[in-house]
C-alpha cells in the first residue's frame, strides 16, 4: 500500500443533520408505515448523494450526528438506507416526554469502532433547565486516536414572544454548552482526546439577532474550531428561510484537536427536513 492510499483509507467524514421529527415530519402524529418507509428511503439517498460530493467511491469512514430521530428503529433504518452496510448506531438518547419517549432523540452513527457510548440529560444550573441532553461516544478514528463525539440539539427560540423568554432560551443554550466545555477541560494542562461537537445549536453565529449569544465565544475560548466559518455566507445556510425568517446557519460541527482536510459543505434536504445536512472530512493524524 502506498502512503497516499493509506491516507485515503484513513479519511473520516463527519456530518450532522436535524431530520425534523424523523421520519413522520410531524410532532404529535405519525405517518403511515408506507409514508415513513418512503421518507427513510429518500433520506438515505439524500445523505448518500451528499456524502458522494466529496467521496464518490464511498471509502471514507463516517461519523454522523442526528437530531429529532423518532427512536432506535427509525435511526437504524436510516443508516441502512444510506447503502453503507457498516454504518451502525453507536448511541441514541432516551429522553422522556411525560409518559412516553420523546420524539426528538439525538443519535450518533459511525462506521468506526466504538470504545464507549452513553447519553445524558443536561444538568440544571442556577434555576436554568435546558431541555434534552446529549449523545456521547468514544470513537476510534485511527489506531492510536480515539475521539470524543457529542451530538446535541440546543433549546430553540420557538415561541419566544417576549424578550424575557428569548433571554431564558439563551441561558439554556449557554448552560448546556458550558457543561460540555467543563467536561472537556484540560487535565494538568493537557487535553485528553480530540473532540467533535455537532448538532442543531438553534442560533446563528453571524446574525445580529443572536448577538447576545455566549455559546460561540465560549467555544472559541475553549479552543474549538467552527468549521462552517470557512464558508462564505451563501454556502453555510443550514436552515433555509424566507422573509422575516431568512436563511440561517443553525447546525454546526466544532472540532478540537482535529483539523478539516478541506472545506465543509452543506447539501439540500430535498424537502425531507427544514434543516440541510452539514459535512466535513477530517485530516486524521
C-alpha positions in Angstrom: 0.0 0.0 0.0 1.3 3.4 -0.9 1.4 6.3 1.6 -1.2 8.1 -0.5 -3.5 5.1 -0.3 -3.1 4.9 3.4 -4.2 8.5 3.8 -7.3 7.8 1.6 -8.3 4.8 3.7 -7.9 6.8 6.9 -10.2 9.7 5.8 -13.2 10.3 8.1 -16.2 12.4 7.1 -18.3 13.9 9.9 -21.8 15.1 9.4 -24.8 16.4 11.2 -28.5 16.6 10.3 -31.7 17.5 12.0 -34.3 15.3 10.4 -37.4 17.3 11.6 -39.4 14.8 13.6 -37.9 12.0 11.5 -39.5 10.0 9.9 -43.0 11.3 10.3 -42.3 15.0 9.8 -44.9 15.8 12.5 -44.7 16.4 16.2 -47.6 14.5 17.6 -48.9 12.2 14.8 -47.1 9.5 12.9 -47.4 8.9 9.2 -48.5 5.6 7.8 -45.8 2.8 7.7 -45.7 3.3 3.9 -45.2 7.0 4.2 -42.4 6.6 6.8 -40.7 4.0 4.7 -40.6 6.3 1.7 -39.2 9.1 3.9 -36.5 6.9 5.3 -35.5 5.6 1.8 -35.4 9.2 0.4 -33.4 10.5 3.4 -30.9 7.7 3.0 -30.5 8.5 -0.7 -30.2 12.2 0.1 -27.4 11.5 2.6 -25.6 9.1 0.2 -25.6 11.7 -2.6 -24.4 14.4 -0.2 -21.5 12.3 1.0 -20.6 11.4 -2.6 -19.9 15.1 -3.3 -16.5 14.6 -1.5 -16.2 10.8 -1.5 -17.7 9.3 -4.7 -16.2 5.9 -4.0 -17.7 5.7 -0.6 -14.4 4.8 1.1 -14.3 7.4 3.8 -15.3 6.2 7.3 -18.3 8.1 8.7 -19.4 9.8 12.0 -22.9 11.1 11.6 -24.8 13.0 14.3 -28.6 13.1 14.0 -31.2 15.2 15.8 -35.0 14.7 16.0 -34.9 11.0 15.5 -38.1 9.1 16.4 -36.1 6.3 18.1 -33.6 3.5 17.5 -35.6 1.6 14.8 -36.0 4.7 12.6 -32.3 5.6 13.1 -31.1 2.1 12.2 -33.3 2.1 9.1 -31.9 5.5 8.1 -28.4 4.1 8.4 -29.3 1.1 6.3 -30.9 3.4 3.7 -27.6 5.2 3.0 -26.3 2.0 1.5 -23.3 1.8 3.9 -23.7 -1.7 5.3 -21.2 -1.0 8.1 -22.9 2.2 9.3 -24.4 1.4 12.7 -26.0 3.4 15.5 -23.4 3.9 18.3 -25.8 5.5 20.7 -29.2 7.1 20.8 -30.7 9.1 23.6 -33.8 8.0 25.6 -35.4 11.4 26.5 -38.8 11.1 28.1 -41.8 13.3 27.4 -44.4 12.9 30.1 -45.4 9.2 30.0 -43.7 8.3 26.8 -40.4 8.5 24.9 -39.7 11.9 23.3 -40.0 12.1 19.5 -36.8 14.2 19.3 -33.9 11.9 20.1 -30.2 12.6 19.4 -28.1 9.9 17.9 -24.5 9.1 16.7 -23.9 6.6 13.9 -20.5 5.5 12.7 -18.6 3.0 10.6 -15.7 3.1 13.0 -15.1 1.1 16.2 -16.8 2.4 19.3 -14.9 2.3 22.6 -17.7 3.6 24.8 -21.1 5.2 24.4 -23.8 6.8 26.6 -26.2 9.7 26.8 -27.2 12.2 29.5 -29.7 14.9 30.3 -28.3 18.4 30.8 -27.6 19.4 34.3 -29.5 22.4 35.6 -27.7 25.4 36.9 -29.0 28.3 39.0 -32.6 27.5 38.1 -31.9 27.1 34.3 -33.2 23.8 32.9 -32.0 23.1 29.4 -34.2 20.6 27.5 -33.0 17.2 26.3 -29.2 16.5 26.7 -26.5 14.9 24.6 -25.5 11.7 22.9 -21.8 10.8 23.5 -19.5 8.2 22.0 -15.7 7.5 22.2 -14.9 6.5 18.6 -11.6 5.1 17.4 -10.7 7.1 14.3 -7.2 5.8 13.9 -5.1 3.1 15.6 -3.8 5.5 18.3 -6.5 8.1 18.2 -9.9 8.0 20.0 -12.2 11.0 19.5 -14.9 12.1 21.9 -18.1 12.8 20.0 -21.1 14.7 21.2 -24.4 15.1 19.3 -26.5 18.0 20.7 -29.8 19.8 20.0 -29.9 23.0 21.9 -33.0 25.0 23.0 -34.9 26.7 20.2 -36.4 30.1 20.0 -39.8 28.8 19.1 -42.4 30.6 21.0 -40.1 33.4 22.2 -42.7 36.1 22.1 -41.0 38.3 24.7 -37.5 39.5 25.5 -37.7 37.6 28.8 -38.5 34.3 27.0 -35.7 34.9 24.5 -33.2 35.6 27.3 -34.3 32.4 29.1 -33.7 30.4 25.9 -30.2 31.9 25.5 -29.4 30.9 29.1 -30.5 27.3 28.4 -28.2 27.1 25.4 -25.3 28.7 27.3 -25.8 26.3 30.3 -25.7 23.3 28.0 -22.6 24.3 26.1 -20.7 25.3 29.2 -21.4 21.9 30.7 -19.7 20.2 27.8 -16.8 22.7 27.9 -16.4 21.9 31.6 -16.5 18.2 30.9 -13.7 18.5 28.3 -11.4 20.9 30.2 -7.7 20.0 30.0 -6.3 17.9 32.8 -2.9 19.0 34.1 -2.7 21.4 31.2 -3.3 18.8 28.5 -6.4 17.9 26.5 -7.4 14.3 26.9 -8.5 13.5 23.4 -9.8 15.1 20.2 -13.4 16.3 20.5 -16.1 16.6 17.9 -19.2 18.5 18.8 -22.0 18.6 16.3 -25.7 19.3 16.0 -28.5 21.9 15.9 -27.5 24.9 18.0 -30.6 26.9 17.2 -28.5 30.0 17.0 -26.7 31.7 14.1 -23.1 32.8 14.8 -23.3 35.6 12.2 -26.8 37.1 12.6 -27.3 40.3 14.6 -30.4 38.9 16.3 -28.1 36.4 18.0 -25.5 39.0 19.1 -26.2 38.3 22.8 -25.4 34.6 22.4 -22.5 33.4 24.6 -22.1 29.9 23.2 -19.9 30.7 20.2 -17.4 32.9 22.1 -17.3 30.3 24.9 -16.4 27.5 22.4 -13.8 29.7 20.7 -12.2 30.4 24.1 -12.1 26.7 24.8 -10.2 26.3 21.5 -13.0 24.7 19.5 -13.0 25.4 15.7 -16.2 26.2 13.9 -15.7 24.5 10.6 -18.6 26.5 9.0 -16.5 29.7 9.4 -14.5 28.5 6.3 -17.5 29.1 4.1 -19.0 32.3 2.7 -22.4 33.3 4.0 -24.3 32.0 0.9 -22.8 28.5 1.3 -23.2 28.0 5.1 -27.0 28.0 5.1 -28.4 25.1 7.1 -31.9 26.4 7.7 -33.3 27.9 4.6 -36.0 30.6 5.2 -37.9 33.4 3.7 -38.9 37.0 4.6 -38.6 37.7 8.3 -37.1 34.3 9.0 -34.4 34.3 6.3 -31.6 31.9 5.7 -29.7 30.9 8.8 -26.8 28.8 9.9 -28.1 26.8 12.9 -26.3 23.4 12.5 -22.6 23.2 13.4 -19.6 20.9 13.5 -17.0 22.1 16.1 -13.6 20.4 16.3 -10.8 20.5 18.9 -7.6 18.5 18.3 -8.6 17.7 14.8 -8.3 19.6 11.5 -10.5 19.6 8.4 -8.9 18.1 5.3 -10.8 20.6 3.1 -13.8 22.9 3.1 -17.0 21.8 4.7 -20.2 21.5 2.6 -23.9 21.6 3.0 -26.5 19.8 0.9 -30.1 20.4 0.2 -32.5 18.3 2.3 -34.8 18.0 -0.7 -37.9 18.7 1.3 -37.2 16.0 3.8 -36.5 18.4 6.7 -36.3 22.2 7.3 -32.6 21.7 8.0 -29.8 20.9 5.5 -27.1 18.5 6.5 -23.5 19.7 7.1 -20.4 17.7 6.4 -16.6 18.0 6.7 -13.8 15.5 6.1 -11.1 15.3 8.8 -7.3 15.2 8.5 -6.8 12.3 10.8 -3.3 12.0 12.4 
